[in-house]
Amino acid sequence: MWIGIILIIVIITVVYLYSCFDPSYYAFFPKCPVYTFTGYKCPGCGAQRAFYNLFQGNILMAFKYNPLMFVIVPYVLAGIYMEYIANLPDERRGFLRNIFYGKWAILILFLIIIVYTILRNIT
């Protein structure tokens, strides 16, 4: 119960911040330490600007800033929904957890992130 309430408060706060303030212009948004120190873009680089553009309704610009976000965010939200919100029987929840968060799923997601990071830094 409390996890759901806290999650809703966090989501509302994040949506408000990224709807009203452009991370490109406001210093209270954190800068990427990987990019700052190495000059290489990490998998999350551009996600803040992507969220801002997404909440402004500019989906193409959001995709331009960080296309991986369009895979990761639904994946994480589906996991949160299945774990904390959906009223699933234990055997079905375990089955879905194994499919989406089992060893092979995590390995595939890890490989996607690695390939994405390499490609975005060589192009």
C-alpha positions in Angstrom: 0.0 0.0 0.0 2.7 2.5 1.0 4.9 1.5 -1.9 2.0 2.4 -4.3 1.4 5.7 -2.6 5.1 6.6 -2.7 5.4 5.5 -6.3 2.4 7.7 -7.3 3.9 10.7 -5.5 7.3 10.2 -7.2 5.7 9.8 -10.7 3.6 12.9 -10.2 6.7 14.9 -9.1 8.8 13.7 -12.0 6.1 14.4 -14.5 5.6 17.9 -13.1 9.4 18.7 -13.1 9.9 17.4 -16.7 6.7 19.0 -17.9 7.5 22.5 -16.7 11.3 22.7 -16.8 13.6 22.1 -19.7 16.7 20.2 -18.4 18.8 22.0 -21.0 18.4 25.3 -19.2 18.0 24.5 -15.5 21.0 23.7 -13.4 19.1 21.7 -10.8 18.9 18.7 -13.2 22.0 16.6 -12.7 24.6 16.3 -15.5 25.8 12.9 -16.7 29.0 12.1 -14.9 30.1 9.6 -17.5 29.8 12.2 -20.3 31.3 14.9 -18.2 34.4 13.0 -17.3 34.9 10.8 -20.4 33.2 12.6 -23.3 31.3 9.3 -24.1 27.6 9.1 -24.0 26.2 6.5 -21.5 22.9 4.7 -22.2 21.0 7.3 -20.2 22.5 10.4 -21.8 19.7 12.5 -23.2 17.0 10.9 -21.2 16.1 14.0 -19.2 15.7 16.0 -22.4 13.8 13.1 -23.9 11.3 13.1 -21.0 10.9 16.9 -21.3 10.1 16.6 -25.0 7.9 13.6 -24.5 5.8 15.5 -22.0 5.7 18.5 -24.3 4.2 16.2 -27.0 7.3 16.2 -29.2 7.8 12.4 -29.5 10.2 12.5 -32.5 12.5 14.9 -30.6 12.3 12.7 -27.5 13.2 9.7 -29.6 16.2 11.6 -31.1 17.6 12.4 -27.6 17.3 8.8 -26.3 15.7 6.0 -28.3 16.5 3.4 -25.7 14.2 5.1 -23.3 11.3 4.0 -25.4 12.3 0.4 -24.6 13.5 0.7 -21.0 10.7 2.8 -19.5 7.8 0.5 -20.6 9.8 -2.5 -19.5 10.3 -1.0 -16.0 6.7 0.2 -15.7 5.4 -3.3 -16.7 7.6 -4.8 -14.1 6.4 -2.4 -11.4 2.8 -3.0 -12.5 3.2 -6.8 -12.4 4.9 -6.8 -9.0 3.0 -4.2 -7.0 -0.2 -3.3 -8.7 -1.7 -6.2 -10.6 -3.6 -8.7 -8.5 -2.1 -11.8 -10.1 -2.0 -15.3 -8.6 1.4 -16.3 -7.3 2.0 -19.0 -10.0 1.2 -16.5 -12.8 3.3 -13.8 -11.2 6.2 -16.1 -10.9 5.8 -17.2 -14.6 5.7 -13.6 -15.8 8.7 -12.7 -13.5 10.7 -15.5 -15.1 9.9 -14.4 -18.6 10.6 -10.7 -18.1 13.2 -10.7 -15.4 14.7 -14.2 -15.6 18.4 -14.9 -16.5 17.8 -14.8 -20.3 15.7 -11.6 -20.2 18.3 -9.8 -18.2 21.1 -11.0 -20.5 19.2 -9.9 -23.6 18.5 -6.5 -22.0 22.1 -6.1 -21.0 23.3 -6.9 -24.6 20.8 -4.4 -26.0 22.1 -1.7 -23.7 25.8 -2.5 -24.6 25.1 -2.5 -28.3 23.1 0.7 -28.1 25.9 2.4 -26.1 28.6 1.4 -28.6 26.5 2.4 -31.6 25.7 5.9 -30.2 29.3 6.6 -29.5 30.7 5.5 -32.9 28.1 7.4 -35.0 
